[in-house]
Amino acid sequence: MLLEVNAILIPAVVGAGIALVCGIIIILVFRFFSVEVDPLAETLENIFPGANCGGCGYSGCAAYAAVLADGTEKNTGLCTAGGQEVASAIAAELGVAAETVVPVVANVFCQGTCEKTHERYLYTGTPHCASATGLFSGPNSCTYGCLGFGDCVAACEFNALYIEDGIAKVNHNNCVACGKCVTACPKHLIRLIPKHELATNVTCSNHWPARVAMKACKSACIACRRCVKECPVGAITIENNLAVIDQMKCIHCGKCVGVCPTKAIHQGLLDGPKFDGSDTGTPPASEKGKKAEAS
């Protein structure tokens, strides 16, 4: 009986002793090695929305607040999630003029859905865009186009990216312009653009000549120059067989949309996916189309 009690008591005492020693060490470390928090930095951090998205270029809200407080960073308008309201509040706290913030959102420059493109071969590798791109630029008939495996969806922490009809799309209401999807896309199809409800873009990234481009995707830009001639402000140019819209010149009149023969120009921001289960950003198997069958 005594042996049984000792078998229980001794480990308990040893464990309690270890816990006590560890607790003392933690207290001593906290006491002698703690870093003082700058009150100004703490105040600035509380102004930020707390997204910690990294859109400002720093590791998080605390890091951005710290460099603003110590004067290392002068630009008060880097918080993409907070926008002008946060920039003005930060500037007021620092006693400086507020920076003008132009809201931006991510945009996918591809609309080559499963119906508009086809597969060149059956891909049976890892279902990731980065992996598939390494094998002859992926199975999609357009080697410039979206592969639809969702690397950008996985990178987004704000449920702003989703796959629909075999390509990635952005819910601009959720996007905080952190840029993680931009980095995640191996085809460089996602870029940040000024946030405007009538945002107008050539939703294509194919640089092939017209005849080859149309064989790869029915909605490819064919560089016909009709949009260039129609634009009243000269915001559209042709660069390497692809029409490009200068967002700083564009007045969102929509004339280019009407004359594009392949409907390669899209106008307006997107909301969430049309399929059920939008919380996951991943459509049901029946909606993924042939691009996702390669998994």
Secondary structure in CASP SS format (residue, H / E / C, confidence):
PFRMAT SS
TARGET T0000
AUTHOR 0000-0000-0000
METHOD secondary structure of the structure
MODEL  1
M C 1.00
L H 1.00
L H 1.00
E H 1.00
V H 1.00
N H 1.00
A H 1.00
I H 1.00
L H 1.00
I H 1.00
P H 1.00
A H 1.00
V H 1.00
V H 1.00
G H 1.00
A H 1.00
G H 1.00
I H 1.00
A H 1.00
L H 1.00
V H 1.00
C H 1.00
G H 1.00
I H 1.00
I H 1.00
I H 1.00
I H 1.00
L H 1.00
V H 1.00
F H 1.00
R H 1.00
F H 1.00
F H 1.00
S C 1.00
V C 1.00
E C 1.00
V C 1.00
D C 1.00
P H 1.00
L H 1.00
A H 1.00
E H 1.00
T H 1.00
L H 1.00
E H 1.00
N H 1.00
I H 1.00
F C 1.00
P C 1.00
G C 1.00
A C 1.00
N C 1.00
C C 1.00
G C 1.00
G C 1.00
C C 1.00
G C 1.00
Y C 1.00
S C 1.00
G C 1.00
C H 1.00
A H 1.00
A H 1.00
Y H 1.00
A H 1.00
A H 1.00
V H 1.00
L H 1.00
A H 1.00
D C 1.00
G C 1.00
T C 1.00
E C 1.00
K C 1.00
N C 1.00
T C 1.00
G C 1.00
L C 1.00
C C 1.00
T C 1.00
A C 1.00
G C 1.00
G H 1.00
Q H 1.00
E H 1.00
V H 1.00
A H 1.00
S H 1.00
A H 1.00
I H 1.00
A H 1.00
A H 1.00
E H 1.00
L H 1.00
G C 1.00
V C 1.00
A C 1.00
A C 1.00
E C 1.00
T C 1.00
V C 1.00
V C 1.00
P C 1.00
V E 1.00
V E 1.00
A E 1.00
N E 1.00
V E 1.00
F C 1.00
C C 1.00
Q C 1.00
G C 1.00
T C 1.00
C C 1.00
E C 1.00
K C 1.00
T C 1.00
H C 1.00
E E 1.00
R C 1.00
Y C 1.00
L C 1.00
Y C 1.00
T C 1.00
G C 1.00
T C 1.00
P C 1.00
H C 1.00
C H 1.00
A H 1.00
S H 1.00
A H 1.00
T H 1.00
G C 1.00
L C 1.00
F C 1.00
S C 1.00
G C 1.00
P C 1.00
N E 1.00
S C 1.00
C C 1.00
T C 1.00
Y C 1.00
G C 1.00
C C 1.00
L C 1.00
G C 1.00
F C 1.00
G C 1.00
D H 1.00
C H 1.00
V H 1.00
A H 1.00
A H 1.00
C C 1.00
E C 1.00
F C 1.00
N C 1.00
A C 1.00
L E 1.00
Y E 1.00
I E 1.00
E E 1.00
D C 1.00
G C 1.00
I E 1.00
A E 1.00
K E 1.00
V E 1.00
N C 1.00
H C 1.00
N C 1.00
N C 1.00
C C 1.00
V C 1.00
A C 1.00
C C 1.00
G C 1.00
K H 1.00
C H 1.00
V H 1.00
T H 1.00
A H 1.00
C C 1.00
P C 1.00
K C 1.00
H C 1.00
L C 1.00
I E 1.00
R E 1.00
L E 1.00
I E 1.00
P E 1.00
K C 1.00
H C 1.00
E C 1.00
L C 1.00
A C 1.00
T E 1.00
N E 1.00
V E 1.00
T C 1.00
C C 1.00
S C 1.00
N C 1.00
H C 1.00
W C 1.00
P C 1.00
A H 1.00
R H 1.00
V H 1.00
A H 1.00
M H 1.00
K H 1.00
A H 1.00
C C 1.00
K C 1.00
S C 1.00
A C 1.00
C C 1.00
I C 1.00
A C 1.00
C C 1.00
R C 1.00
R H 1.00
C H 1.00
V H 1.00
K H 1.00
E H 1.00
C C 1.00
P C 1.00
V C 1.00
G C 1.00
A C 1.00
I E 1.00
T E 1.00
I E 1.00
E E 1.00
N C 1.00
N C 1.00
L E 1.00
A E 1.00
V E 1.00
I E 1.00
D C 1.00
Q C 1.00
M C 1.00
K C 1.00
C C 1.00
I C 1.00
H C 1.00
C C 1.00
G C 1.00
K H 1.00
C H 1.00
V H 1.00
G H 1.00
V H 1.00
C C 1.00
P C 1.00
T C 1.00
K C 1.00
A C 1.00
I E 1.00
H E 1.00
Q E 1.00
G C 1.00
L C 1.00
L C 1.00
D C 1.00
G C 1.00
P C 1.00
K C 1.00
F C 1.00
D C 1.00
G C 1.00
S C 1.00
D C 1.00
T C 1.00
G C 1.00
T C 1.00
P C 1.00
P C 1.00
A H 1.00
S H 1.00
E H 1.00
K H 1.00
G C 1.00
K C 1.00
K C 1.00
A C 1.00
E C 1.00
A C 1.00
S C 1.00
END
